[in-house]
Amino acid sequence: MILPNHCRQKVIFFLIVFFVTGCGITQVASSPSIIPSTSKANPSVPSATIEPQSPADDLSSYAFPDAIDPMKQYLFYLHGKIIEDQGIPAVSADFGEYEYLEILEKLAIHGLVVISEQRSKNTDGVEYAKRVTEQIETLLGAGVAAKNITVVGASKGAAITIYVSHMLGNEQVNYVIMAICNPDNLDIFMQDEVFLHGNVLSIYDFTDELAGSCQELFSYSEVKGLSNYEEIVLHVGTGHGILYKPLDEWIIPVVKWAGRP
């Protein structure tokens, strides 16, 4: 039996998330929820992607904007899976608290319009990538220059970011993929013919046992629309734990990649 392409992509994505076991990603055996909010009629409406939790109001300032200023720079931040599993706050026995709000605040102080939301538990990554892709298309349609749009993903968020890059196919949008590449994931991306497009920055810590270099995916994508790429290996020493805190070691390169001084 041959699966339709959209079904195959979902299966592939679940395998990728399974292999990256950090950020609470080991809990993917159960059937994930499907995000129903990819309607082209109004892609900016959060609808069912947000689970009601007490700190959710703190995220309201990071919702997709009702009014789009084409002169501003926009950054999407896609968190790791532990936020899906635990909500806010989320705490790892290995890495401590995932400082989600602090990360958003530190990105926003650099003059970027930061867009982020708490994904619901077991979010379907492929469907969520479609949602983000449609939101980017909304920004582009409102006159925002592609070079002024950046998508940053951490762990599972990085896997979603790779699918956004593939789906959107825009050669000028910026992407940052943090702590996602390992041999198993790279094989899956290439077997499913998932290509990177645009300007892509990879960041990981040298002690990360779950993720490493994305060079193989870069090479695979070069002839398919990958405009520019770079990889930064951090020497913080906390491995996957770099994703949990708004460290200057990765915040500053992300902000510069987004085109901010």
ROBA-785056 format. One record per residue (C-alpha): residue number from 1; x, y, z; chain. Coordinates in steps of 0.1 Angstrom, whole numbers. Layout:
N
num:NUM; px:X; py:Y; pz:Z; chaine:A;
...
END
This chain:
261
num:1; px:0; py:0; pz:0; chaine:A;
num:2; px:14; py:34; pz:-10; chaine:A;
num:3; px:5; py:63; pz:14; chaine:A;
num:4; px:-6; py:96; pz:-1; chaine:A;
num:5; px:22; py:122; pz:1; chaine:A;
num:6; px:5; py:143; pz:29; chaine:A;
num:7; px:1; py:111; pz:50; chaine:A;
num:8; px:36; py:100; pz:43; chaine:A;
num:9; px:50; py:133; pz:55; chaine:A;
num:10; px:32; py:130; pz:88; chaine:A;
num:11; px:46; py:95; pz:93; chaine:A;
num:12; px:81; py:108; pz:85; chaine:A;
num:13; px:77; py:137; pz:109; chaine:A;
num:14; px:66; py:114; pz:137; chaine:A;
num:15; px:97; py:93; pz:131; chaine:A;
num:16; px:119; py:124; pz:132; chaine:A;
num:17; px:104; py:135; pz:165; chaine:A;
num:18; px:109; py:100; pz:179; chaine:A;
num:19; px:146; py:100; pz:171; chaine:A;
num:20; px:152; py:134; pz:188; chaine:A;
num:21; px:145; py:124; pz:224; chaine:A;
num:22; px:153; py:157; pz:241; chaine:A;
num:23; px:129; py:184; pz:252; chaine:A;
num:24; px:104; py:158; pz:263; chaine:A;
num:25; px:102; py:142; pz:228; chaine:A;
num:26; px:103; py:106; pz:239; chaine:A;
num:27; px:65; py:106; pz:244; chaine:A;
num:28; px:54; py:103; pz:208; chaine:A;
num:29; px:41; py:67; pz:208; chaine:A;
num:30; px:5; py:79; pz:213; chaine:A;
num:31; px:-15; py:92; pz:183; chaine:A;
num:32; px:-8; py:130; pz:179; chaine:A;
num:33; px:-35; py:155; pz:177; chaine:A;
num:34; px:-43; py:171; pz:143; chaine:A;
num:35; px:-43; py:209; pz:143; chaine:A;
num:36; px:-74; py:221; pz:125; chaine:A;
num:37; px:-63; py:257; pz:120; chaine:A;
num:38; px:-47; py:257; pz:86; chaine:A;
num:39; px:-77; py:274; pz:68; chaine:A;
num:40; px:-66; py:299; pz:42; chaine:A;
num:41; px:-96; py:321; pz:51; chaine:A;
num:42; px:-80; py:333; pz:83; chaine:A;
num:43; px:-46; py:317; pz:91; chaine:A;
num:44; px:-38; py:341; pz:119; chaine:A;
num:45; px:-65; py:329; pz:142; chaine:A;
num:46; px:-48; py:307; pz:169; chaine:A;
num:47; px:-80; py:286; pz:175; chaine:A;
num:48; px:-74; py:251; pz:187; chaine:A;
num:49; px:-36; py:252; pz:188; chaine:A;
num:50; px:-35; py:268; pz:223; chaine:A;
num:51; px:-44; py:248; pz:254; chaine:A;
num:52; px:-60; py:269; pz:281; chaine:A;
num:53; px:-34; py:272; pz:309; chaine:A;
num:54; px:-30; py:299; pz:335; chaine:A;
num:55; px:1; py:317; pz:321; chaine:A;
num:56; px:-13; py:318; pz:285; chaine:A;
num:57; px:-22; py:354; pz:289; chaine:A;
num:58; px:15; py:362; pz:290; chaine:A;
num:59; px:17; py:350; pz:254; chaine:A;
num:60; px:-10; py:373; pz:241; chaine:A;
num:61; px:16; py:399; pz:231; chaine:A;
num:62; px:32; py:373; pz:209; chaine:A;
num:63; px:1; py:363; pz:189; chaine:A;
num:64; px:0; py:367; pz:152; chaine:A;
num:65; px:-6; py:405; pz:147; chaine:A;
num:66; px:-40; py:417; pz:136; chaine:A;
num:67; px:-24; py:447; pz:119; chaine:A;
num:68; px:7; py:441; pz:99; chaine:A;
num:69; px:33; py:468; pz:94; chaine:A;
num:70; px:52; py:459; pz:62; chaine:A;
num:71; px:82; py:480; pz:74; chaine:A;
num:72; px:89; py:458; pz:105; chaine:A;
num:73; px:109; py:426; pz:109; chaine:A;
num:74; px:90; py:395; pz:121; chaine:A;
num:75; px:104; py:364; pz:139; chaine:A;
num:76; px:85; py:332; pz:146; chaine:A;
num:77; px:98; py:312; pz:175; chaine:A;
num:78; px:88; py:275; pz:176; chaine:A;
num:79; px:95; py:259; pz:210; chaine:A;
num:80; px:106; py:224; pz:220; chaine:A;
num:81; px:82; py:196; pz:227; chaine:A;
num:82; px:84; py:197; pz:265; chaine:A;
num:83; px:61; py:228; pz:264; chaine:A;
num:84; px:36; py:207; pz:245; chaine:A;
num:85; px:38; py:179; pz:272; chaine:A;
num:86; px:39; py:200; pz:303; chaine:A;
num:87; px:26; py:234; pz:294; chaine:A;
num:88; px:40; py:265; pz:312; chaine:A;
num:89; px:61; py:262; pz:332; chaine:A;
num:90; px:79; py:231; pz:319; chaine:A;
num:91; px:108; py:215; pz:338; chaine:A;
num:92; px:132; py:189; pz:327; chaine:A;
num:93; px:150; py:167; pz:352; chaine:A;
num:94; px:182; py:171; pz:331; chaine:A;
num:95; px:180; py:207; pz:320; chaine:A;
num:96; px:158; py:225; pz:344; chaine:A;
num:97; px:130; py:249; pz:335; chaine:A;
num:98; px:124; py:258; pz:298; chaine:A;
num:99; px:124; py:295; pz:301; chaine:A;
num:100; px:100; py:301; pz:272; chaine:A;
num:101; px:87; py:335; pz:281; chaine:A;
num:102; px:122; py:348; pz:289; chaine:A;
num:103; px:134; py:336; pz:255; chaine:A;
num:104; px:106; py:355; pz:238; chaine:A;
num:105; px:113; py:386; pz:258; chaine:A;
num:106; px:150; py:386; pz:250; chaine:A;
num:107; px:143; py:382; pz:213; chaine:A;
num:108; px:117; py:410; pz:213; chaine:A;
num:109; px:140; py:436; pz:229; chaine:A;
num:110; px:160; py:436; pz:197; chaine:A;
num:111; px:132; py:453; pz:178; chaine:A;
num:112; px:117; py:422; pz:163; chaine:A;
num:113; px:80; py:415; pz:161; chaine:A;
num:114; px:81; py:381; pz:179; chaine:A;
num:115; px:53; py:356; pz:170; chaine:A;
num:116; px:49; py:325; pz:191; chaine:A;
num:117; px:23; py:303; pz:207; chaine:A;
num:118; px:21; py:273; pz:230; chaine:A;
num:119; px:13; py:243; pz:208; chaine:A;
num:120; px:-11; py:217; pz:221; chaine:A;
num:121; px:0; py:183; pz:233; chaine:A;
num:122; px:11; py:159; pz:206; chaine:A;
num:123; px:8; py:186; pz:179; chaine:A;
num:124; px:9; py:172; pz:143; chaine:A;
num:125; px:41; py:188; pz:131; chaine:A;
num:126; px:33; py:187; pz:94; chaine:A;
num:127; px:-1; py:204; pz:99; chaine:A;
num:128; px:15; py:230; pz:122; chaine:A;
num:129; px:42; py:237; pz:95; chaine:A;
num:130; px:13; py:244; pz:71; chaine:A;
num:131; px:-2; py:268; pz:96; chaine:A;
num:132; px:31; py:288; pz:99; chaine:A;
num:133; px:36; py:287; pz:62; chaine:A;
num:134; px:2; py:303; pz:57; chaine:A;
num:135; px:10; py:329; pz:83; chaine:A;
num:136; px:42; py:338; pz:64; chaine:A;
num:137; px:22; py:340; pz:32; chaine:A;
num:138; px:-1; py:364; pz:49; chaine:A;
num:139; px:29; py:386; pz:59; chaine:A;
num:140; px:43; py:385; pz:24; chaine:A;
num:141; px:9; py:394; pz:10; chaine:A;
num:142; px:7; py:424; pz:33; chaine:A;
num:143; px:40; py:437; pz:18; chaine:A;
num:144; px:65; py:424; pz:43; chaine:A;
num:145; px:98; py:417; pz:25; chaine:A;
num:146; px:108; py:380; pz:27; chaine:A;
num:147; px:142; py:390; pz:40; chaine:A;
num:148; px:124; py:405; pz:70; chaine:A;
num:149; px:108; py:372; pz:81; chaine:A;
num:150; px:127; py:347; pz:102; chaine:A;
num:151; px:116; py:313; pz:116; chaine:A;
num:152; px:135; py:299; pz:146; chaine:A;
num:153; px:128; py:264; pz:158; chaine:A;
num:154; px:142; py:245; pz:188; chaine:A;
num:155; px:143; py:206; pz:186; chaine:A;
num:156; px:108; py:196; pz:176; chaine:A;
num:157; px:103; py:232; pz:167; chaine:A;
num:158; px:133; py:230; pz:144; chaine:A;
num:159; px:118; py:199; pz:126; chaine:A;
num:160; px:87; py:220; pz:120; chaine:A;
num:161; px:109; py:249; pz:108; chaine:A;
num:162; px:125; py:226; pz:82; chaine:A;
num:163; px:91; py:216; pz:69; chaine:A;
num:164; px:81; py:253; pz:67; chaine:A;
num:165; px:112; py:260; pz:47; chaine:A;
num:166; px:104; py:231; pz:24; chaine:A;
num:167; px:67; py:240; pz:20; chaine:A;
num:168; px:71; py:277; pz:15; chaine:A;
num:169; px:99; py:273; pz:-10; chaine:A;
num:170; px:110; py:310; pz:-7; chaine:A;
num:171; px:146; py:317; pz:-13; chaine:A;
num:172; px:148; py:349; pz:8; chaine:A;
num:173; px:131; py:340; pz:41; chaine:A;
num:174; px:155; py:333; pz:70; chaine:A;
num:175; px:155; py:302; pz:92; chaine:A;
num:176; px:173; py:290; pz:123; chaine:A;
num:177; px:172; py:253; pz:131; chaine:A;
num:178; px:185; py:245; pz:166; chaine:A;
num:179; px:195; py:210; pz:178; chaine:A;
num:180; px:176; py:188; pz:153; chaine:A;
num:181; px:201; py:171; pz:130; chaine:A;
num:182; px:214; py:136; pz:137; chaine:A;
num:183; px:221; py:107; pz:113; chaine:A;
num:184; px:186; py:92; pz:117; chaine:A;
num:185; px:168; py:124; pz:111; chaine:A;
num:186; px:190; py:134; pz:82; chaine:A;
num:187; px:183; py:100; pz:65; chaine:A;
num:188; px:145; py:105; pz:70; chaine:A;
num:189; px:145; py:141; pz:56; chaine:A;
num:190; px:164; py:130; pz:25; chaine:A;
num:191; px:144; py:98; pz:19; chaine:A;
num:192; px:113; py:120; pz:20; chaine:A;
num:193; px:129; py:145; pz:-3; chaine:A;
num:194; px:125; py:174; pz:22; chaine:A;
num:195; px:147; py:203; pz:10; chaine:A;
num:196; px:157; py:235; pz:28; chaine:A;
num:197; px:151; py:268; pz:10; chaine:A;
num:198; px:161; py:303; pz:19; chaine:A;
num:199; px:188; py:314; pz:43; chaine:A;
num:200; px:194; py:287; pz:70; chaine:A;
num:201; px:215; py:289; pz:102; chaine:A;
num:202; px:221; py:257; pz:122; chaine:A;
num:203; px:230; py:259; pz:159; chaine:A;
num:204; px:239; py:231; pz:183; chaine:A;
num:205; px:261; py:225; pz:213; chaine:A;
num:206; px:292; py:204; pz:209; chaine:A;
num:207; px:281; py:181; pz:238; chaine:A;
num:208; px:246; py:175; pz:225; chaine:A;
num:209; px:241; py:137; pz:223; chaine:A;
num:210; px:208; py:141; pz:205; chaine:A;
num:211; px:217; py:165; pz:177; chaine:A;
num:212; px:247; py:175; pz:156; chaine:A;
num:213; px:257; py:190; pz:123; chaine:A;
num:214; px:232; py:197; pz:95; chaine:A;
num:215; px:259; py:199; pz:68; chaine:A;
num:216; px:246; py:168; pz:50; chaine:A;
num:217; px:211; py:184; pz:48; chaine:A;
num:218; px:227; py:216; pz:35; chaine:A;
num:219; px:246; py:198; pz:8; chaine:A;
num:220; px:215; py:179; pz:-1; chaine:A;
num:221; px:194; py:211; pz:-4; chaine:A;
num:222; px:220; py:233; pz:-23; chaine:A;
num:223; px:206; py:228; pz:-58; chaine:A;
num:224; px:169; py:230; pz:-46; chaine:A;
num:225; px:167; py:266; pz:-34; chaine:A;
num:226; px:190; py:269; pz:-4; chaine:A;
num:227; px:204; py:304; pz:-9; chaine:A;
num:228; px:228; py:307; pz:20; chaine:A;
num:229; px:237; py:286; pz:51; chaine:A;
num:230; px:259; py:286; pz:81; chaine:A;
num:231; px:264; py:264; pz:111; chaine:A;
num:232; px:275; py:275; pz:146; chaine:A;
num:233; px:288; py:249; pz:171; chaine:A;
num:234; px:285; py:263; pz:206; chaine:A;
num:235; px:308; py:253; pz:235; chaine:A;
num:236; px:284; py:260; pz:263; chaine:A;
num:237; px:287; py:224; pz:275; chaine:A;
num:238; px:250; py:218; pz:284; chaine:A;
num:239; px:241; py:199; pz:252; chaine:A;
num:240; px:204; py:201; pz:244; chaine:A;
num:241; px:200; py:223; pz:275; chaine:A;
num:242; px:211; py:254; pz:255; chaine:A;
num:243; px:175; py:254; pz:242; chaine:A;
num:244; px:161; py:259; pz:276; chaine:A;
num:245; px:176; py:294; pz:284; chaine:A;
num:246; px:179; py:327; pz:265; chaine:A;
num:247; px:217; py:324; pz:262; chaine:A;
num:248; px:235; py:352; pz:244; chaine:A;
num:249; px:255; py:324; pz:228; chaine:A;
num:250; px:226; py:316; pz:205; chaine:A;
num:251; px:203; py:347; pz:209; chaine:A;
num:252; px:228; py:371; pz:194; chaine:A;
num:253; px:235; py:349; pz:163; chaine:A;
num:254; px:198; py:345; pz:158; chaine:A;
num:255; px:191; py:382; pz:160; chaine:A;
num:256; px:220; py:389; pz:135; chaine:A;
num:257; px:207; py:362; pz:112; chaine:A;
num:258; px:173; py:380; pz:113; chaine:A;
num:259; px:190; py:411; pz:100; chaine:A;
num:260; px:191; py:431; pz:132; chaine:A;
num:261; px:223; py:449; pz:143; chaine:A;
END
